[in-house]
Amino acid sequence: MRKIVIAGNWKMYKTQGETLDFLRHFLGQLADTPDGREIVLCAPFTALGALSKSLHGARIRVGAQNIHWLPEGAFTGEISGDMLRELGVRYVIVGHSERRQYFGDTDETVNLRLQAAQKCGLIPILCVGETKSQRDAGETEAVITTQIEKGLVDVDQNNLVIAYEPIWAIGTGDTCEAADANQVIGGIRKLLKNPNITIQYGGSVKPSNVDELMAQPEIDGALVGGASLEPESFARIVNFQCP
Ligand SMILES: O=C[C@H](O)COP(=O)(O)O
């Protein structure tokens, strides 16, 4: 049985105070959330400690948005797995397209970050996906196959989540058709040694499309950006309705 994981990626949004305010409104809306749905909040580094401390007993896991591959060193602006663990972090996003586009992440550094996360007992969420021009050129499968094959060298497939995030659908409101996302994710699953890995869809997931996306047989959850910033909207997403 594959685990359903619904993660909010807050990107560079929310101070500690805003994080606590979010929780005050969000936690009360989880009373009817079906068992078996793992809820993760991937907050900025500065809010991780406050988030962990405020969650005691709540069924939410804390996630980070980046990890360096070494335990310590002269790497200004980076953070290690042990530092994240100390803050109560359980998940970490690796290889998000924004990290690849703006901060120079490559399949090789993504691979190192995945290995480091697992070594520290964190569950990495590996993001893969194609640009609009790659999709239009019919290169989606080839692009994702390379990202998966290079990214997963020496990575334990029993301790991993994958997120399929078509880059053209991120923050655009332009969601991938549910059937298309299902097909790409089915293709990703065929590349894996462990076919039971949780594979999420990400890219303009919102309350109005989450039910259709989650009804697809290959999709095991969502990685949600903008719509995870408001408690009501993210609560509706984690409480998605099954058909
Ligand atoms: O990590 C989340 C993705 O980048 C999706 O962001 P979005 O839901 O705002 O499109």
The ligand as an SDF file (V2000), in Angstrom:
LIG
                    3D

 10  9  0  0  0  0  0  0  0  0999 V2000
    6.7610   22.9870   -4.5510 O   0  0  0  0  0  0  0  0  0  0  0  0
    5.6960   23.3690   -5.0110 C   0  0  0  0  0  0  0  0  0  0  0  0
    5.5670   23.7130   -6.3910 C   0  0  0  0  0  0  0  0  0  0  0  0
    6.5730   24.5520   -6.8230 O   0  0  0  0  0  0  0  0  0  0  0  0
    4.1880   24.1260   -6.8120 C   0  0  0  0  0  0  0  0  0  0  0  0
    3.9150   25.4650   -6.5710 O   0  0  0  0  0  0  0  0  0  0  0  0
    2.4500   26.0220   -6.8780 P   0  0  0  0  0  0  0  0  0  0  0  0
    1.4870   25.1160   -6.1550 O   0  0  0  0  0  0  0  0  0  0  0  0
    2.4320   27.4180   -6.3500 O   0  0  0  0  0  0  0  0  0  0  0  0
    2.2630   25.9230   -8.3550 O   0  0  0  0  0  0  0  0  0  0  0  0
  1  2  2  0
  2  3  1  0
  3  4  1  0
  3  5  1  0
  5  6  1  0
  6  7  1  0
  7  8  2  0
  7  9  1  0
  7 10  1  0
M  END
$$$$
